[in-house]
Structure formats: C-alpha cells, structure tokens
Amino acid sequence: MNPQNREDIKIGQEVEVVLKKDQRIGTLTRGIVAEILTNSGFHPHGIKVRLEDGQVGRVQNICI
C-alpha cells in the first residue's frame, strides 16, 4: 500500500500523517481517516486527509 496513491487510502483506516506544522521536523501523528482531501489520484508528498480529531496532514504510513 502506497500513501502517495489515493486509491490506497480509505475512510476509517488508521494512518500516520505529518501535520503542516511538523513538516520540517517530520513528527508523525497517528489517527483515523475521516475525509480524503486530495482530489488527484497521486501526490508525491502523500495524500492529504482530515483525521477524526479534525487535524489535517499528509499520509506517510498506512497502519495495517
């Protein structure tokens, strides 16, 4: 599963994202996908999602 492909991200899935404020240091935040915000099928920096707690970030890892 590739976090750069939109088709690999599903609502309700547990993922690790990097938040905008954490992009420089690379801190990952774990959460459940509530909404997929990226419209294109692929994004080189990761698909942008909104987590259930309202935070927005780009998916770096998909937790299985």
N, CA, C and O atoms as a GROMACS GRO file, in nm:
protein
  256
    1MET      N    1   0.085  -0.119   0.000
    1MET     CA    2   0.000   0.000   0.000
    1MET      C    3   0.089   0.124   0.000
    1MET      O    4   0.183   0.136   0.078
    2ASN      N    5   0.057   0.216  -0.090
    2ASN     CA    6   0.139   0.334  -0.108
    2ASN      C    7   0.063   0.458  -0.059
    2ASN      O    8  -0.045   0.488  -0.111
    3PRO      N    9   0.117   0.531   0.039
    3PRO     CA   10   0.048   0.651   0.090
    3PRO      C   11   0.042   0.766  -0.010
    3PRO      O   12  -0.021   0.868   0.017
    4GLN      N   13   0.107   0.749  -0.126
    4GLN     CA   14   0.101   0.852  -0.231
    4GLN      C   15  -0.014   0.827  -0.328
    4GLN      O   16  -0.045   0.914  -0.410
    5ASN      N   17  -0.078   0.710  -0.321
    5ASN     CA   18  -0.189   0.675  -0.409
    5ASN      C   19  -0.320   0.692  -0.336
    5ASN      O   20  -0.341   0.634  -0.229
    6ARG      N   21  -0.410   0.772  -0.393
    6ARG     CA   22  -0.540   0.798  -0.330
    6ARG      C   23  -0.622   0.670  -0.313
    6ARG      O   24  -0.692   0.654  -0.214
    7GLU      N   25  -0.612   0.579  -0.410
    7GLU     CA   26  -0.694   0.457  -0.405
    7GLU      C   27  -0.654   0.365  -0.289
    7GLU      O   28  -0.733   0.279  -0.250
    8ASP      N   29  -0.535   0.382  -0.232
    8ASP     CA   30  -0.490   0.301  -0.119
    8ASP      C   31  -0.536   0.354   0.016
    8ASP      O   32  -0.522   0.286   0.118
    9ILE      N   33  -0.592   0.476   0.019
    9ILE     CA   34  -0.638   0.539   0.143
    9ILE      C   35  -0.789   0.523   0.152
    9ILE      O   36  -0.862   0.556   0.058
   10LYS      N   37  -0.836   0.471   0.265
   10LYS     CA   38  -0.979   0.450   0.285
   10LYS      C   39  -1.026   0.524   0.411
   10LYS      O   40  -0.950   0.535   0.508
   11ILE      N   41  -1.148   0.573   0.410
   11ILE     CA   42  -1.206   0.636   0.528
   11ILE      C   43  -1.221   0.528   0.636
   11ILE      O   44  -1.264   0.416   0.608
   12GLY      N   45  -1.185   0.564   0.758
   12GLY     CA   46  -1.190   0.470   0.870
   12GLY      C   47  -1.061   0.394   0.893
   12GLY      O   48  -1.049   0.318   0.989
   13GLN      N   49  -0.964   0.415   0.806
   13GLN     CA   50  -0.835   0.347   0.814
   13GLN      C   51  -0.742   0.422   0.910
   13GLN      O   52  -0.745   0.545   0.918
   14GLU      N   53  -0.660   0.346   0.983
   14GLU     CA   54  -0.561   0.408   1.071
   14GLU      C   55  -0.436   0.441   0.990
   14GLU      O   56  -0.383   0.356   0.919
   15VAL      N   57  -0.389   0.566   1.002
   15VAL     CA   58  -0.273   0.613   0.926
   15VAL      C   59  -0.184   0.697   1.016
   15VAL      O   60  -0.223   0.739   1.125
   16GLU      N   61  -0.063   0.721   0.968
   16GLU     CA   62   0.028   0.817   1.030
   16GLU      C   63   0.046   0.931   0.930
   16GLU      O   64   0.080   0.908   0.814
   17VAL      N   65   0.024   1.054   0.977
   17VAL     CA   66   0.034   1.172   0.891
   17VAL      C   67   0.139   1.266   0.947
   17VAL      O   68   0.172   1.263   1.066
   18VAL      N   69   0.192   1.351   0.859
   18VAL     CA   70   0.275   1.462   0.904
   18VAL      C   71   0.189   1.588   0.890
   18VAL      O   72   0.140   1.619   0.781
   19LEU      N   73   0.172   1.659   1.001
   19LEU     CA   74   0.092   1.781   1.002
   19LEU      C   75   0.174   1.895   0.941
   19LEU      O   76   0.296   1.889   0.938
   20LYS      N   77   0.105   1.998   0.893
   20LYS     CA   78   0.172   2.113   0.831
   20LYS      C   79   0.277   2.172   0.925
   20LYS      O   80   0.388   2.203   0.882
   21LYS      N   81   0.242   2.187   1.052
   21LYS     CA   82   0.334   2.247   1.148
   21LYS      C   83   0.454   2.158   1.178
   21LYS      O   84   0.556   2.207   1.228
   22ASP      N   85   0.444   2.030   1.148
   22ASP     CA   86   0.551   1.934   1.177
   22ASP      C   87   0.632   1.894   1.055
   22ASP      O   88   0.718   1.807   1.064
   23GLN      N   89   0.607   1.958   0.939
   23GLN     CA   90   0.674   1.916   0.816
   23GLN      C   91   0.826   1.928   0.824
   23GLN      O   92   0.897   1.844   0.769
   24ARG      N   93   0.877   2.031   0.890
   24ARG     CA   94   1.022   2.050   0.898
   24ARG      C   95   1.089   1.944   0.984
   24ARG      O   96   1.197   1.897   0.951
   25ILE      N   97   1.024   1.907   1.096
   25ILE     CA   98   1.086   1.810   1.186
   25ILE      C   99   1.042   1.667   1.158
   25ILE      O  100   1.108   1.572   1.200
   26GLY      N  101   0.932   1.651   1.087
   26GLY     CA  102   0.889   1.519   1.043
   26GLY      C  103   0.816   1.436   1.147
   26GLY      O  104   0.806   1.314   1.132
   27THR      N  105   0.765   1.499   1.253
   27THR     CA  106   0.690   1.426   1.355
   27THR      C  107   0.562   1.368   1.296
   27THR      O  108   0.487   1.438   1.228
   28LEU      N  109   0.538   1.240   1.323
   28LEU     CA  110   0.418   1.174   1.271
   28LEU      C  111   0.308   1.173   1.376
   28LEU      O  112   0.335   1.159   1.496
   29THR      N  113   0.186   1.188   1.330
   29THR     CA  114   0.068   1.183   1.415
   29THR      C  115  -0.021   1.070   1.366
   29THR      O  116  -0.051   1.061   1.247
   30ARG      N  117  -0.062   0.983   1.458
   30ARG     CA  118  -0.146   0.868   1.422
   30ARG      C  119  -0.292   0.904   1.441
   30ARG      O  120  -0.328   0.972   1.537
   31GLY      N  121  -0.377   0.858   1.350
   31GLY     CA  122  -0.519   0.883   1.362
   31GLY      C  123  -0.599   0.806   1.260
   31GLY      O  124  -0.544   0.731   1.178
   32ILE      N  125  -0.731   0.824   1.264
   32ILE     CA  126  -0.825   0.756   1.176
   32ILE      C  127  -0.873   0.856   1.070
   32ILE      O  128  -0.912   0.968   1.102
   33VAL      N  129  -0.870   0.814   0.944
   33VAL     CA  130  -0.911   0.900   0.832
   33VAL      C  131  -1.061   0.927   0.839
   33VAL      O  132  -1.142   0.834   0.842
   34ALA      N  133  -1.097   1.055   0.841
   34ALA     CA  134  -1.238   1.095   0.837
   34ALA      C  135  -1.277   1.144   0.698
   34ALA      O  136  -1.391   1.127   0.655
   35GLU      N  137  -1.179   1.205   0.627
   35GLU     CA  138  -1.208   1.262   0.495
   35GLU      C  139  -1.078   1.267   0.414
   35GLU      O  140  -0.971   1.297   0.468
   36ILE      N  141  -1.089   1.237   0.286
   36ILE     CA  142  -0.975   1.246   0.195
   36ILE      C  143  -0.986   1.380   0.123
   36ILE      O  144  -1.086   1.408   0.057
   37LEU      N  145  -0.883   1.464   0.136
   37LEU     CA  146  -0.889   1.600   0.083
   37LEU      C  147  -0.823   1.615  -0.054
   37LEU      O  148  -0.860   1.705  -0.130
   38THR      N  149  -0.727   1.531  -0.086
   38THR     CA  150  -0.660   1.538  -0.217
   38THR      C  151  -0.751   1.480  -0.324
   38THR      O  152  -0.801   1.368  -0.309
   39ASN      N  153  -0.772   1.554  -0.432
   39ASN     CA  154  -0.859   1.507  -0.539
   39ASN      C  155  -0.786   1.422  -0.642
   39ASN      O  156  -0.846   1.332  -0.702
   40SER      N  157  -0.658   1.449  -0.664
   40SER     CA  158  -0.584   1.374  -0.765
   40SER      C  159  -0.554   1.233  -0.716
   40SER      O  160  -0.555   1.206  -0.596
   41GLY      N  161  -0.528   1.144  -0.809
   41GLY     CA  162  -0.504   1.004  -0.776
   41GLY      C  163  -0.368   0.977  -0.716
   41GLY      O  164  -0.347   0.873  -0.653
   42PHE      N  165  -0.273   1.072  -0.733
   42PHE     CA  166  -0.138   1.055  -0.683
   42PHE      C  167  -0.083   1.189  -0.636
   42PHE      O  168  -0.107   1.291  -0.699
   43HIS      N  169  -0.011   1.188  -0.525
   43HIS     CA  170   0.059   1.309  -0.480
   43HIS      C  171   0.194   1.268  -0.425
   43HIS      O  172   0.201   1.182  -0.337
   44PRO      N  173   0.304   1.327  -0.474
   44PRO     CA  174   0.438   1.283  -0.434
   44PRO      C  175   0.471   1.301  -0.286
   44PRO      O  176   0.560   1.233  -0.235
   45HIS      N  177   0.402   1.391  -0.217
   45HIS     CA  178   0.429   1.413  -0.075
   45HIS      C  179   0.330   1.342   0.016
   45HIS      O  180   0.336   1.356   0.138
   46GLY      N  181   0.239   1.265  -0.042
   46GLY     CA  182   0.137   1.194   0.036
   46GLY      C  183   0.001   1.256   0.017
   46GLY      O  184  -0.012   1.376  -0.008
   47ILE      N  185  -0.101   1.173   0.029
   47ILE     CA  186  -0.240   1.218   0.013
   47ILE      C  187  -0.281   1.296   0.138
   47ILE      O  188  -0.257   1.252   0.250
   48LYS      N  189  -0.342   1.412   0.118
   48LYS     CA  190  -0.386   1.496   0.230
   48LYS      C  191  -0.520   1.445   0.282
   48LYS      O  192  -0.613   1.422   0.204
   49VAL      N  193  -0.529   1.427   0.413
   49VAL     CA  194  -0.652   1.377   0.476
   49VAL      C  195  -0.684   1.460   0.600
   49VAL      O  196  -0.598   1.527   0.656
   50ARG      N  197  -0.811   1.452   0.642
   50ARG     CA  198  -0.854   1.506   0.770
   50ARG      C  199  -0.879   1.387   0.862
   50ARG      O  200  -0.950   1.294   0.825
   51LEU      N  201  -0.819   1.391   0.979
   51LEU     CA  202  -0.838   1.284   1.076
   51LEU      C  203  -0.967   1.307   1.154
   51LEU      O  204  -1.026   1.415   1.148
   52GLU      N  205  -1.012   1.204   1.226
   52GLU     CA  206  -1.137   1.215   1.303
   52GLU      C  207  -1.132   1.326   1.408
   52GLU      O  208  -1.235   1.381   1.444
   53ASP      N  209  -1.011   1.358   1.457
   53ASP     CA  210  -0.999   1.465   1.557
   53ASP      C  211  -0.988   1.604   1.494
   53ASP      O  212  -0.971   1.703   1.565
   54GLY      N  213  -0.999   1.612   1.360
   54GLY     CA  214  -1.001   1.740   1.290
   54GLY      C  215  -0.867   1.786   1.236
   54GLY      O  216  -0.862   1.882   1.160
   55GLN      N  217  -0.758   1.720   1.273
   55GLN     CA  218  -0.626   1.758   1.224
   55GLN      C  219  -0.611   1.719   1.077
   55GLN      O  220  -0.667   1.619   1.032
   56VAL      N  221  -0.535   1.800   1.002
   56VAL     CA  222  -0.513   1.777   0.859
   56VAL      C  223  -0.365   1.755   0.835
   56VAL      O  224  -0.281   1.830   0.884
   57GLY      N  225  -0.334   1.651   0.757
   57GLY     CA  226  -0.195   1.624   0.724
   57GLY      C  227  -0.184   1.532   0.605
   57GLY      O  228  -0.284   1.485   0.551
   58ARG      N  229  -0.060   1.508   0.563
   58ARG     CA  230  -0.034   1.419   0.451
   58ARG      C  231   0.006   1.282   0.502
   58ARG      O  232   0.090   1.270   0.591
   59VAL      N  233  -0.055   1.178   0.445
   59VAL     CA  234  -0.031   1.040   0.489
   59VAL      C  235   0.112   0.999   0.455
   59VAL      O  236   0.158   1.012   0.342
   60GLN      N  237   0.182   0.949   0.557
   60GLN     CA  238   0.317   0.899   0.540
   60GLN      C  239   0.321   0.746   0.550
   60GLN      O  240   0.400   0.681   0.482
   61ASN      N  241   0.235   0.690   0.635
   61ASN     CA  242   0.229   0.545   0.655
   61ASN      C  243   0.084   0.502   0.669
   61ASN      O  244   0.003   0.573   0.728
   62ILE      N  245   0.054   0.385   0.616
   62ILE     CA  246  -0.077   0.325   0.634
   62ILE      C  247  -0.060   0.211   0.733
   62ILE      O  248   0.016   0.118   0.708
   63CYS      N  249  -0.130   0.219   0.846
   63CYS     CA  250  -0.118   0.119   0.951
   63CYS      C  251  -0.207  -0.001   0.917
   63CYS      O  252  -0.324   0.016   0.881
   64ILE      N  253  -0.152  -0.120   0.929
   64ILE     CA  254  -0.227  -0.241   0.894
   64ILE      C  255  -0.265  -0.316   1.020
   64ILE      O  256  -0.329  -0.421   1.012
   0.00000   0.00000   0.00000
